[in-house]
Amino acid sequence: MQSTPGSWPRERYPSAGRAMMRILFVDDEIEVMQAMRRSVREMRNEWNMEFALSGVAALEELARTPTDVIVSDMRMPGMDGWELLAEVKKLYPQTVRLVLSGSADAGSIMRAVGTAHQYLAKPCESAALKEAISKTYRLRQLLSSDRLAHLVGCVDMLPSAPKAFLDISACLRRPTATIADAAKIIGRDVAMTANVIKLVNSAFFGTRQPIGTADRAVAYLGLDTIGALVLGHGVFKSGVTTDMEGFSLEELWQHSLDVAAAARTVALYEKLPRAHAEQAFLAGMLHDVGKVVYATRRARATDSPNLSGEEAFAQMEAHHAEVGAYLLGLWGFPTSIVEAVAFHHSPTQTAADGLSLTRLVHIADRLVHQRQGQSPDSSHPELEAELLEKLALVDHWPAWLAELDSLASGRTAA
């Protein structure tokens, strides 16, 4: 069987056309590749798999046939994994980029943060690898078009509000800065919160239990790592400038924080567990991240250069939920958070019962809009039909509003 230099002989697995996921594995060690082939062989009827022994060979394979997922080692001679994935991101942004590597030094971590969607550590159990790859297929079902996968694939980190970015930069330069100082700033910026939680829950840092709050993520990472991310490697970014009519990053992040606080308030009022309330806060913070994906791409002038700002805004409103959910799913966020973002406008599309995260975020979003005067009707017509009736919570709406008013008054007094 012939092969190009540096490539693995083409697999004999059957091809069932584009209905099958195409996976490209890249590693320069032959023994590792042999073990990889054995571990994934049982997936041959579901995946169309190719194997390459170098970054150059991988790019040649992609030029012949684009792939859905690429799984690459980091340390390879010539073109290393970071360079390969950076090139894949530029040429094939719709391809999901996974790192499978035993290299976890600080330099490799920082280089990969902006290019890989997820990091898996060697040795990686075959079940974990299969689940990570299979999850990308399930996530893809959230998207209504391939164009949206291309849109999300160009995103590395979400841009922070300019003031928050300046505040964290100044904080980290102060010799007397503490973890609590940094956590307070990061915790009020949606982008920074998403970025640090994405990072801390990756196999880069090997957390035993998922971390879902900014203060815990910052405490786990420590000031040195946070400083390296912000000051040394520019992983965190300041806000975007866009001509999208009706869009303001500062206003969006404030709305997201308001929804997060409302979701937690409702959860606590209904005496749900504290952990559920904190998850609701995180889901509320992240529910509109898809809008930032659109705004960022618009600012870079992008895949829809002929769209007016108004048309781009309309597309963002129509697709931001699926785009945001797809991004967070690729970043490894829990399924419950991904679902809450995907269906925060239509929570009954999920199978969860009671006050699930999705329903809490939907209710919180509507509460915030009403408090901001965007819906004078106390029954809130934009709330999904009969949702409160199904939950037997119709009479709780005024009480929730009162709780939010009390919370706002407390903040003003403070």
BELSUL-V826822 format. One record per residue. RES is the residue in three letters. OMEGA is omega in radians with two decimals (none if undefined). Layout:
RES & OMEGA
RES & OMEGA
This chain:
MET & -3.06
GLN & 3.09
SER & 3.07
THR & -3.13
PRO & 3.10
GLY & 3.14
SER & 3.08
TRP & 3.08
PRO & -3.06
ARG & -3.08
GLU & 3.13
ARG & -3.14
TYR & -3.10
PRO & 3.07
SER & 3.13
ALA & 3.12
GLY & -3.03
ARG & 3.06
ALA & 3.11
MET & 3.03
MET & 3.06
ARG & -3.11
ILE & 3.08
LEU & 3.10
PHE & -3.09
VAL & 3.07
ASP & -3.07
ASP & -3.12
GLU & -3.07
ILE & -3.13
GLU & 3.12
VAL & -3.13
MET & 3.09
GLN & 3.11
ALA & 3.12
MET & -3.14
ARG & 3.13
ARG & -3.04
SER & -3.09
VAL & -3.06
ARG & -3.11
GLU & 3.14
MET & -2.99
ARG & 3.11
ASN & 3.12
GLU & -3.11
TRP & 2.98
ASN & -2.93
MET & 3.01
GLU & -3.09
PHE & -3.13
ALA & -3.08
LEU & 3.10
SER & 3.09
GLY & 3.14
VAL & 3.12
ALA & 3.12
ALA & 3.13
LEU & 3.09
GLU & 3.11
GLU & 3.12
LEU & 3.11
ALA & 3.10
ARG & -3.10
THR & 3.09
PRO & -3.07
THR & 3.12
ASP & -3.08
VAL & 2.99
ILE & 3.12
VAL & -3.00
SER & 2.93
ASP & 3.13
MET & -3.08
ARG & 3.08
MET & 3.11
PRO & -3.12
GLY & 3.08
MET & -3.14
ASP & -3.05
GLY & -3.14
TRP & 3.13
GLU & 3.12
LEU & -3.09
LEU & 3.07
ALA & 3.12
GLU & 3.10
VAL & 3.12
LYS & -3.12
LYS & -3.03
LEU & -3.06
TYR & -3.05
PRO & 3.14
GLN & 3.13
THR & 3.10
VAL & -3.02
ARG & 3.13
LEU & 3.04
VAL & 3.01
LEU & -2.95
SER & 3.02
GLY & -3.13
SER & -3.10
ALA & 3.09
ASP & -3.02
ALA & -3.12
GLY & 3.13
SER & -3.14
ILE & -3.07
MET & -3.13
ARG & -3.06
ALA & -3.04
VAL & -3.06
GLY & -3.07
THR & -3.10
ALA & 3.05
HIS & 3.11
GLN & 3.11
TYR & 3.06
LEU & -3.03
ALA & 2.99
LYS & -0.13
PRO & -3.11
CYS & 3.12
GLU & -3.07
SER & 3.14
ALA & 3.13
ALA & 3.12
LEU & -3.14
LYS & 3.14
GLU & 3.14
ALA & -3.14
ILE & -3.12
SER & -3.14
LYS & -3.14
THR & 3.10
TYR & 3.14
ARG & 3.12
LEU & -3.10
ARG & 3.14
GLN & 3.08
LEU & -3.00
LEU & -3.12
SER & 3.11
SER & 3.08
ASP & -3.14
ARG & -3.14
LEU & 3.06
ALA & 3.07
HIS & -3.13
LEU & -3.10
VAL & -3.07
GLY & 3.14
CYS & -3.05
VAL & 3.03
ASP & 3.08
MET & 3.13
LEU & -3.14
PRO & 3.13
SER & 3.01
ALA & -3.06
PRO & -3.11
LYS & 3.14
ALA & 3.14
PHE & 3.10
LEU & -3.12
ASP & -3.11
ILE & 3.10
SER & 3.12
ALA & -3.14
CYS & -3.06
LEU & 3.09
ARG & -3.13
ARG & 3.12
PRO & -3.08
THR & -3.10
ALA & 3.11
THR & 3.08
ILE & 3.13
ALA & 3.10
ASP & -3.11
ALA & -3.11
ALA & 3.14
LYS & 3.14
ILE & -3.11
ILE & -3.09
GLY & 3.11
ARG & 3.08
ASP & -3.03
VAL & -3.08
ALA & 3.14
MET & 3.11
THR & 3.13
ALA & -3.08
ASN & -3.09
VAL & 3.12
ILE & 3.04
LYS & -3.05
LEU & -3.02
VAL & -3.13
ASN & 3.08
SER & 3.12
ALA & 3.01
PHE & -3.02
PHE & 2.96
GLY & 3.10
THR & -3.12
ARG & 3.12
GLN & 3.14
PRO & 3.11
ILE & -3.02
GLY & 3.09
THR & -3.09
ALA & -3.08
ASP & 3.09
ARG & 3.13
ALA & 3.14
VAL & 3.13
ALA & -3.14
TYR & -3.11
LEU & -3.10
GLY & -3.08
LEU & -3.11
ASP & 3.14
THR & 3.10
ILE & 3.11
GLY & 3.11
ALA & 3.13
LEU & -3.03
VAL & -3.00
LEU & -3.02
GLY & -3.02
HIS & 3.09
GLY & -3.12
VAL & 3.05
PHE & -3.07
LYS & 3.02
SER & -3.00
GLY & -3.12
VAL & 3.02
THR & -3.07
THR & 3.10
ASP & -3.12
MET & -3.07
GLU & 3.10
GLY & -3.11
PHE & 3.04
SER & -3.13
LEU & -3.14
GLU & -3.14
GLU & 3.13
LEU & -3.13
TRP & 3.09
GLN & 3.09
HIS & -3.13
SER & 3.09
LEU & 3.10
ASP & 3.12
VAL & 3.11
ALA & 3.14
ALA & -3.14
ALA & 3.13
ALA & 3.11
ARG & -3.14
THR & 3.12
VAL & -3.13
ALA & -3.14
LEU & 3.11
TYR & 3.14
GLU & 3.05
LYS & 3.01
LEU & -3.13
PRO & -3.14
ARG & -3.14
ALA & 3.11
HIS & 3.12
ALA & 3.13
GLU & 3.04
GLN & 3.11
ALA & 3.09
PHE & -3.14
LEU & 3.13
ALA & 3.09
GLY & 3.10
MET & -2.98
LEU & -2.93
HIS & -3.12
ASP & -3.10
VAL & 3.11
GLY & 3.11
LYS & 3.14
VAL & 3.05
VAL & 3.12
TYR & -3.10
ALA & 3.13
THR & 3.14
ARG & 3.12
ARG & -3.13
ALA & -3.14
ARG & 3.10
ALA & -2.10
THR & -3.00
ASP & -3.14
SER & -3.03
PRO & -3.09
ASN & 3.12
LEU & 3.01
SER & 3.10
GLY & -3.13
GLU & 3.13
GLU & 3.11
ALA & 3.11
PHE & 3.14
ALA & 3.10
GLN & 3.12
MET & -3.13
GLU & -3.07
ALA & -2.96
HIS & -3.01
HIS & -3.10
ALA & -3.13
GLU & 3.12
VAL & 3.13
GLY & 3.13
ALA & 3.13
TYR & 3.13
LEU & -3.10
LEU & 3.07
GLY & 3.09
LEU & -3.14
TRP & 3.07
GLY & 3.11
PHE & -3.10
PRO & -3.13
THR & -3.12
SER & 3.09
ILE & 3.14
VAL & 3.13
GLU & -3.14
ALA & 3.11
VAL & -3.08
ALA & -2.98
PHE & -3.10
HIS & 3.03
HIS & -3.08
SER & -2.99
PRO & -3.12
THR & 3.04
GLN & 3.07
THR & -3.07
ALA & -3.06
ALA & 3.14
ASP & 3.05
GLY & 3.14
LEU & 3.08
SER & 3.11
LEU & -3.11
THR & -3.13
ARG & 3.10
LEU & -3.13
VAL & 3.10
HIS & 3.13
ILE & -3.12
ALA & 3.12
ASP & 3.14
ARG & 3.08
LEU & -3.12
VAL & 3.12
HIS & 3.13
GLN & -3.13
ARG & 3.12
GLN & 3.06
GLY & -3.13
GLN & 3.09
SER & -3.09
PRO & -3.10
ASP & -3.08
SER & 3.11
SER & 3.13
HIS & -3.06
PRO & -3.12
GLU & 3.04
LEU & -3.09
GLU & -3.01
ALA & 3.03
GLU & -3.13
LEU & -3.11
LEU & 3.09
GLU & 3.13
LYS & -3.12
LEU & -3.08
ALA & -3.09
LEU & -3.08
VAL & -3.07
ASP & 3.14
HIS & -3.08
TRP & 3.12
PRO & 3.14
ALA & 3.11
TRP & 3.11
LEU & 3.13
ALA & 3.10
GLU & 3.13
LEU & 3.09
ASP & 3.14
SER & 3.12
LEU & 3.12
ALA & 3.13
SER & 3.10
GLY & 3.12
ARG & -3.13
THR & -3.14
ALA & 3.14
ALA & none
